[in-house]
Amino acid sequence: MQRLAVVLLCVLFAPAAVHAQMKGDPATGRVIAERWCSACHLVSPRQTSASADVLTFMAIAAKTGSDLKSLEAFLADPHPLMADPGLTRRDIGDLVAYIASLR
């Protein structure tokens, strides 16, 4: 009976754990943004300058709202004018989580 209860708990909570894992880590995303994106974008409120006239991460966060899937898709297939740092799916999830945290 205890074994059945453990199995049921695992089945019930495993999808939530996977979903949480897929969301990404904002702290790691901030590190990625500072490393790969800050030359062109203002990636945090404390950054004072960037070299290109592009949207800030705070503006991107406000613009995308809750539509994070389109942001993930954009980062997976970057615009030709945007550098392609070769982000992994995990990097993209972390970066999107960071951008979402700026709302």
C-alpha positions in Angstrom: 0.0 0.0 0.0 2.8 2.4 0.8 4.5 1.6 -2.4 1.4 2.4 -4.4 1.1 5.8 -2.5 4.7 6.6 -3.4 4.2 5.7 -7.1 1.0 7.8 -7.2 2.8 10.8 -5.7 5.6 10.5 -8.2 3.2 10.3 -11.1 1.3 13.3 -9.8 4.3 15.5 -9.1 6.7 14.6 -11.8 5.1 16.8 -14.5 5.3 19.8 -12.1 9.0 19.1 -11.5 9.7 18.8 -15.3 7.7 22.0 -16.0 9.6 23.9 -13.3 12.8 22.7 -14.7 11.8 23.8 -18.2 11.0 27.3 -17.0 14.6 28.3 -16.6 16.7 30.0 -13.9 16.6 33.8 -14.0 19.9 34.2 -12.2 21.7 32.0 -14.8 19.8 33.9 -17.5 21.1 37.2 -16.2 24.7 35.9 -16.5 24.0 34.8 -20.1 22.5 38.2 -20.9 25.5 40.0 -19.4 27.9 37.9 -21.3 26.2 37.6 -24.7 23.7 40.4 -25.0 24.9 43.4 -23.1 27.1 44.7 -25.9 24.0 45.7 -27.9 21.1 45.6 -25.4 20.7 47.2 -22.0 20.1 43.9 -20.1 19.5 45.3 -16.6 18.3 48.4 -15.0 21.7 49.1 -13.6 23.5 48.9 -17.0 24.1 52.4 -18.3 25.1 52.0 -21.9 25.1 49.6 -24.9 26.5 50.0 -28.4 23.4 49.5 -30.5 20.0 51.3 -30.8 17.9 48.2 -29.9 15.2 47.4 -27.4 16.3 47.1 -23.8 15.5 43.8 -22.0 13.1 45.7 -19.8 11.2 46.9 -23.0 11.3 43.3 -24.4 9.9 42.0 -21.1 7.0 44.6 -21.2 6.4 43.9 -24.9 6.3 40.1 -24.7 4.1 40.1 -21.6 3.0 36.5 -21.0 3.9 35.4 -24.5 7.2 33.8 -23.6 6.9 31.0 -26.2 7.3 33.5 -29.1 10.4 34.9 -27.3 11.8 31.4 -26.9 11.2 30.7 -30.6 12.9 34.0 -31.6 16.0 33.2 -29.5 16.1 29.7 -31.0 16.3 31.2 -34.5 17.8 34.6 -34.1 17.3 37.5 -36.5 20.1 37.9 -39.1 21.2 41.2 -37.5 21.5 39.6 -34.1 24.6 37.7 -33.1 24.1 33.9 -32.7 25.9 32.8 -29.6 24.8 29.2 -30.1 22.4 29.1 -27.2 21.2 25.7 -25.9 17.5 25.1 -25.1 18.4 25.4 -21.4 20.3 28.7 -22.1 17.2 30.0 -23.9 14.9 28.9 -21.0 17.2 30.7 -18.5 17.4 33.8 -20.7 13.6 34.0 -21.1 13.2 33.4 -17.3 15.5 36.4 -16.7 13.7 38.6 -19.2 10.3 37.6 -17.6 11.7 38.6 -14.2 12.2 42.2 -15.4 8.5 42.8 -15.7 
